[in-house]
């Protein structure tokens, strides 16, 4: 999984929210990292892009799965902060290539 760590405050590198529309959770990341993150999500859940996105209208929020994905990204970020570097969770940790994690 590519890093979700944002760029340093003084960085002049283009950020996701400068290049893409409706970025709400993945702000501050280098814009060229976004697609690799999206493909990691896709692989971790075994889905296609249109599972969360409206085809050719990627910025739309019409699908509930996109809202759930944003919540899950925040959850993973919080969990990794609480681990304090002694471990790391990703989408694949629970999903293992499935839309829904095993119960």
C-alpha positions in Angstrom: 0.0 0.0 0.0 1.5 3.4 -1.0 1.9 5.8 1.9 -1.0 8.0 2.9 1.4 10.4 4.6 0.9 14.0 3.4 3.6 16.2 2.0 5.5 18.5 4.4 3.9 21.9 4.8 6.5 23.8 2.8 6.5 21.4 -0.2 5.9 22.9 -3.6 4.9 19.6 -5.1 1.3 19.4 -6.5 -1.2 18.0 -4.0 -4.2 15.8 -4.8 -6.7 18.5 -4.0 -5.0 20.8 -6.5 -5.2 18.3 -9.4 -8.4 16.4 -8.6 -12.0 17.4 -7.8 -13.8 16.7 -4.5 -10.8 15.3 -2.6 -11.9 15.2 1.0 -9.9 12.6 2.9 -6.6 12.2 0.9 -5.7 15.9 1.0 -2.1 16.9 1.1 -0.7 13.8 -0.7 1.4 14.2 -3.8 -1.0 14.2 -6.7 1.0 11.6 -8.6 0.5 9.1 -5.7 -3.3 9.1 -5.8 -3.7 6.5 -8.6 -1.4 4.0 -7.0 -3.4 4.4 -3.8 -6.7 3.9 -5.7 -5.3 0.7 -7.3 -4.2 -0.6 -3.9 -7.8 -0.1 -2.6 -9.1 -1.8 -5.7 -6.8 -4.8 -5.2 -7.4 -5.0 -1.4 -11.1 -5.2 -1.9 -11.2 -7.2 -5.2 -13.4 -4.6 -6.8 -13.4 -2.3 -9.9 -13.2 1.5 -9.7 -17.0 1.8 -10.3 -17.6 0.0 -7.0 -17.1 3.4 -5.4 -17.1 5.8 -8.3 -19.5 6.8 -11.0 -17.7 6.0 -14.3 -16.1 9.0 -16.0 -17.5 11.2 -13.1 -15.0 10.3 -10.5 -15.6 13.3 -8.3 -19.3 12.5 -7.8 -20.5 11.3 -4.4 -23.5 9.4 -5.6 -22.5 6.0 -4.3 -22.7 5.1 -0.6 -19.6 2.9 -1.0 -17.5 6.0 -1.6 -18.7 7.4 1.7 -17.9 4.2 3.5 -14.5 4.2 1.9 -13.8 7.6 3.3 -14.7 6.5 6.8 -12.5 3.4 6.4 -9.5 5.5 5.3 -9.9 7.6 8.4 -10.2 4.4 10.5 -7.0 3.0 9.1 -5.2 6.3 9.6 -6.4 6.4 13.3 -5.4 2.8 13.9 -1.9 3.3 12.5 -1.4 6.4 14.6 -2.4 4.5 17.7 0.0 1.7 16.8 2.8 4.3 16.9 5.0 2.6 14.3 5.0 -0.8 16.0 2.8 -2.2 13.2 0.7 -1.1 10.3 -2.8 -1.9 9.1 -4.1 -1.5 5.5 -7.4 -2.3 3.8 -6.0 -5.7 3.0 -5.4 -6.5 6.6 -9.1 -7.1 7.0 -10.5 -7.4 3.5 -8.0 -9.8 2.0 -9.3 -9.2 -1.5 -13.0 -9.3 -0.6 -15.6 -6.6 -0.7 -16.6 -7.4 2.9 -14.2 -8.6 5.5 -14.8 -12.1 6.9 -16.8 -11.9 10.2 
